[in-house]
């Protein structure tokens, strides 16, 4: 999938690659490289969300894998140019090592 990026200051339009979790996870599962997450950990997470009366507590019957999307930026030149990287990960991953980059974009300063 590609999305259009518009840089208003430069009036430049580019097609940039974008990887969606809904495409990435099945691809990883088919190749046997998706991390093993126990059904018990997933069920425990949703029970906790429901017990805490979280707004997302009723979004699952307890079997959906909870994931997060996260973005972080960093300056990479002395003149102040920076880049943003957007990733996703698995909420119930105890190791917190399974972070999957989705896309990145340069920030216009």
Secondary structure as UniProt FT lines:
FT   STRAND          2..7
FT   TURN            8..11
FT   STRAND          12..17
FT   HELIX           21..30
FT   TURN            31..32
FT   HELIX           39..51
FT   TURN            52..53
FT   TURN            55..58
FT   STRAND          67..75
FT   TURN            78..79
FT   STRAND          82..90
FT   TURN            91..92
FT   TURN            94..95
FT   STRAND          99..107
//
